[in-house]
Amino acid sequence: MNSNIMIPQGEEKITIELSVKEALALSGVKFAHNHDLALDARKKVQQSIEDKLKSELPH
């Protein structure tokens, strides 16, 4: 299955501030005593994307 998804301004950049541990967790490193680290980092990324897309909507 091959679907094309059109994302307006999909080549624009966003900036997300992550700690080194959060970035490592997103890259697949497992932290035995902090299982929520990757989840929290993904939430930051998702929120940043949502904020960017909302800012692009006409008012």
Buried (B, 14 or more C-beta within 10 A) or exposed (E): EEEEEEEEEEEEEEEBEBEEBBEBBBEEEEEEEEEEBBEBBEEBBEEBEEEBEEEEEEE
